[in-house]
């Protein structure tokens, strides 16, 4: 696992790189503000692991997980 900063994420988005962007905040927080194109899988929900596994099936794809607002 590698930690990246906001600038790296912005560059990946601008370059239209292939990756899956997962927001792990609550549904309520996601409903208020999130990065366009991100998928909401709330970390504190009971079925987090199952929902994550169903969305990330290719072990080789780039996955970026974030837990803060885009602003």
Legacy VTK file of the C-alpha trace (Angstrom):
# vtk DataFile Version 3.0
C-alpha trace
ASCII
DATASET POLYDATA
POINTS 71 float
0.000 0.000 0.000
1.241 3.449 -0.922
0.045 6.788 0.412
-0.450 9.578 -2.130
-1.260 13.243 -1.736
-3.949 15.428 -3.235
-1.679 16.662 -6.050
-0.929 13.111 -7.226
-4.638 12.277 -7.213
-5.456 15.456 -9.132
-2.821 14.539 -11.728
-4.213 11.009 -12.091
-7.701 12.408 -12.626
-6.485 14.991 -15.175
-4.584 12.311 -17.111
-7.714 10.130 -17.064
-5.664 7.280 -15.615
-7.377 3.965 -15.020
-8.118 3.495 -11.323
-10.991 2.920 -8.956
-11.629 5.717 -6.428
-13.351 4.590 -3.253
-14.750 6.932 -0.610
-15.019 5.163 2.752
-16.953 7.849 4.649
-20.587 7.479 5.691
-23.379 7.626 3.123
-24.453 10.927 4.674
-21.005 12.490 4.197
-20.775 11.102 0.659
-24.185 12.591 -0.138
-22.999 16.034 0.914
-19.697 16.124 -0.978
-17.440 13.685 -2.786
-14.994 13.484 -5.658
-16.828 12.941 -8.915
-16.608 9.338 -10.087
-15.869 7.923 -6.650
-17.673 4.910 -5.242
-19.051 5.055 -1.699
-18.311 2.010 0.459
-18.668 3.174 4.080
-15.920 1.643 6.202
-18.035 1.462 9.360
-20.851 -0.519 7.770
-21.028 -4.219 8.559
-20.722 -5.374 4.951
-17.671 -3.231 4.072
-15.332 -6.131 3.224
-17.887 -7.865 1.012
-18.867 -4.705 -0.835
-15.218 -3.772 -1.323
-14.363 -7.226 -2.667
-17.299 -7.122 -5.083
-16.098 -3.793 -6.537
-12.380 -4.610 -6.611
-12.145 -7.949 -8.364
-8.884 -7.462 -10.269
-5.905 -7.643 -7.903
-3.821 -5.722 -10.471
-6.051 -2.662 -10.840
-5.112 0.568 -9.099
-7.424 1.367 -6.195
-7.353 4.671 -4.334
-9.200 4.887 -1.045
-9.960 8.235 0.549
-11.704 9.393 3.687
-11.823 13.181 3.455
-13.760 15.719 1.465
-12.347 16.995 -1.843
-12.268 20.598 -0.625
LINES 1 72
71 0 1 2 3 4 5 6 7 8 9 10 11 12 13 14 15 16 17 18 19 20 21 22 23 24 25 26 27 28 29 30 31 32 33 34 35 36 37 38 39 40 41 42 43 44 45 46 47 48 49 50 51 52 53 54 55 56 57 58 59 60 61 62 63 64 65 66 67 68 69 70
